[in-house]
Structures are given as C-alpha cells and as structure tokens.
Amino acid sequence: MTSLDALVRSDEYPRAAKYDPQWMVDNCMGPNPLWLLEDLSRDCTFRPGMKVLDLGCGLGMTSIFLAREYGVEVWASELWIPAEENAARFEQAGVGDQVHAVRAEAHDLPFASEQFDAILSVDSYHYFGTDDLYLGYISEFLKTGGRLSIAVPSLHRELRELGGAPAHLRSGAGWEVLSFHTPEWWRFQWEQTGLVQVIASRAQPGGWLDWKLWCEVCAEHSPNEPVRQNSRATIPMLDTDRGELLTFALVTGQKDGSVR
Ligand SMILES: C[S@@+](CC[C@H](N)C(=O)[O-])C[C@H]1O[C@@H](n2cnc3c(N)ncnc32)[C@H](O)[C@@H]1O
C-alpha cells in the first residue's frame, strides 16, 4: 500500500508539496500536473499580473497553482470538462477572481491576438499539438517575447527508429502512443518554423519514477473507478519499460516576432 504522504516531496517539488495529496489525487486526469508544472517553471518565468493561458487544464489544478503560486491571471481553457464545473472549483479554491474558466477546442480558441504573456499546457498538447501547423495557430495568441511551455509524455527514441511501438507501450498506451515524441523531435518541429526560439527541450531523467509513484497512489486512493483502473493499467507498462523509453518532455519556446 503506497500512502498519500509519498506524494509530499518537499525536496524535489517544494511548491507542490504544500498541496493536499488527497486533493491532487481527487483531481487526477493523468500524471501529476503540479510536479510537471513545477519543473517546467524553471524554463518560463511567471510574474504577478501576467496573463497566462492554461491550455487543456483538465480539472484546473495547474490553473489554481499558477494563480496561487505566482499571482498571475489565468484563462483555464478546457475541452472535456464543462466551464461551470471548473469555475466552481476555482471559487472553492479562493481564486475565482483570478482564474477564468473557458470551454474550447484547441483549434477554435475564443481569445484575441497577442492576448497572453505566456501559454502553458501540461499533459494536453500532444492531443492536438503534433500537427505541423498548430504552432502557427497557437503562437498568434502569444505576445512577442512571450513563452509557450509544454509538458508531454515522451520517449527517449522515436518509434520510427524502433520499427514501431514495442508491445508494452501498445498495451499500456494504445495507438495513441504515436503522439509521444522525443524532446529532440519537439525542438526540431518548433525551431524549423522560425516562429519561436527554443529555450529548452529536455527529458525528465526520473520522469517514469514520478509517473509510477503517482499511478500507485491514484490506483489506491482515487475516489474515481476509471482513474483507479487506468492507473493500475499504466503501472505494468512503466515497470516493463523502466525508463528505457518513457519519460516526460518539457519544452519551452519564446515567440520571435520577426517571423510571419
Ligand atoms: C490527460 S488530460 C490532462 C488534463 C490536465 N492538464 C491535467 O494534467 O490534469 C488531457 C486534456 O487535454 C484536453 N484536450 C484533449 N484534446 C483537446 C482538444 N482537441 N482541444 C482542447 N483540449 C483538448 C482535454 O480536455 C483534457 O483535459
């Protein structure tokens, strides 16, 4: 039995360690987004008052974290979860005046050109952002000099190089594993557009261990049966892989206004 206290990791993730572990588990939709965001925030600076788009925010944990930790104003944009549900969560967390819940598809965003100082996306961007043309669309909403930062499940080698997805990845992640890429793949994709300068594109060295610990805790402590099942199903994939291929990529680009 893995206890909830295993999620309080003050050395590695001091900011996330301040949040109630059961609250984190209750709002789980995938790997722990607060750990990913805390690591990602080394590459993107948040200052009070900045306008930040949280793209694919799920149940809004990252939006609450951004508002509380950095004093930024957040547009919490999300497809699967109704905006009213997220708005109620933001009120309850005491950040209702700082975080705006929006329901939108990632290709049809109701925002103005250059509205945001930063755009962030944790465990969501791979659902839509592997499209070669997507960076051109999303960067329109970013001010020149602003940063786009994403955390996504990732691989140490491209599946093409391996001749296809190994069985453990297929059984653990299904065909959607095709959306997992190396940090080098992301760097190339973004750099080639000339739309952003890539500040960092790095693999989390212990990403698979974080993922496994999180799944173990969610498998036991989530109140949501599909989340418990999904967590249980992910653990064998991580155990077989042992970090050989699987990790998370943290990618940050800064908008270069000279390219149109
Ligand atoms: C695994 S959940 C992660 C949610 C949250 N970021 C987290 O880490 O807890 C993936 C998210 O991607 C969003 N998403 C997937 N496809 C999308 C699309 N086409 N447009 C906008 N959001 C999308 C979903 O709404 C969902 O919340």
The ligand as an SDF file (V2000), in Angstrom:
LIG
                    3D

 27 29  0  0  0  0  0  0  0  0999 V2000
   -4.9720   13.8700  -19.6850 C   0  0  0  0  0  0  0  0  0  0  0  0
   -5.9480   15.3070  -19.6100 S   0  0  0  0  0  0  0  0  0  0  0  0
   -4.8720   16.3990  -18.7250 C   0  0  0  0  0  0  0  0  0  0  0  0
   -5.6130   17.4870  -18.0370 C   0  0  0  0  0  0  0  0  0  0  0  0
   -4.7690   18.4030  -17.1600 C   0  0  0  0  0  0  0  0  0  0  0  0
   -3.8790   19.2350  -17.9230 N   0  0  0  0  0  0  0  0  0  0  0  0
   -4.0020   17.6030  -16.1490 C   0  0  0  0  0  0  0  0  0  0  0  0
   -2.7890   17.4280  -16.3530 O   0  0  0  0  0  0  0  0  0  0  0  0
   -4.6210   17.1340  -15.1900 O   0  0  0  0  0  0  0  0  0  0  0  0
   -5.8290   15.8870  -21.2730 C   0  0  0  0  0  0  0  0  0  0  0  0
   -6.5660   17.1880  -21.5210 C   0  0  0  0  0  0  0  0  0  0  0  0
   -6.3980   17.5510  -22.8900 O   0  0  0  0  0  0  0  0  0  0  0  0
   -7.5570   18.2370  -23.3030 C   0  0  0  0  0  0  0  0  0  0  0  0
   -7.7300   18.0900  -24.7490 N   0  0  0  0  0  0  0  0  0  0  0  0
   -7.6270   16.9650  -25.4780 C   0  0  0  0  0  0  0  0  0  0  0  0
   -7.9150   17.2130  -26.7650 N   0  0  0  0  0  0  0  0  0  0  0  0
   -8.1900   18.5330  -26.8440 C   0  0  0  0  0  0  0  0  0  0  0  0
   -8.5550   19.4010  -27.8930 C   0  0  0  0  0  0  0  0  0  0  0  0
   -8.6990   18.9540  -29.1440 N   0  0  0  0  0  0  0  0  0  0  0  0
   -8.7740   20.7010  -27.6030 N   0  0  0  0  0  0  0  0  0  0  0  0
   -8.6220   21.1640  -26.3480 C   0  0  0  0  0  0  0  0  0  0  0  0
   -8.2740   20.3930  -25.2990 N   0  0  0  0  0  0  0  0  0  0  0  0
   -8.0690   19.0940  -25.5480 C   0  0  0  0  0  0  0  0  0  0  0  0
   -8.7040   17.5590  -22.5780 C   0  0  0  0  0  0  0  0  0  0  0  0
   -9.7830   18.4350  -22.4090 O   0  0  0  0  0  0  0  0  0  0  0  0
   -8.0590   17.0920  -21.2730 C   0  0  0  0  0  0  0  0  0  0  0  0
   -8.3770   17.8900  -20.1870 O   0  0  0  0  0  0  0  0  0  0  0  0
  1  2  1  0
  2  3  1  0
  2 10  1  0
  3  4  1  0
  4  5  1  0
  5  6  1  0
  5  7  1  0
  7  8  2  0
  7  9  1  0
 10 11  1  0
 11 12  1  0
 11 26  1  0
 12 13  1  0
 13 14  1  0
 13 24  1  0
 14 15  1  0
 14 23  1  0
 15 16  2  0
 16 17  1  0
 17 18  1  0
 17 23  2  0
 18 19  1  0
 18 20  2  0
 20 21  1  0
 21 22  2  0
 22 23  1  0
 24 25  1  0
 24 26  1  0
 26 27  1  0
M  CHG  2   2   1   9  -1
M  END
$$$$
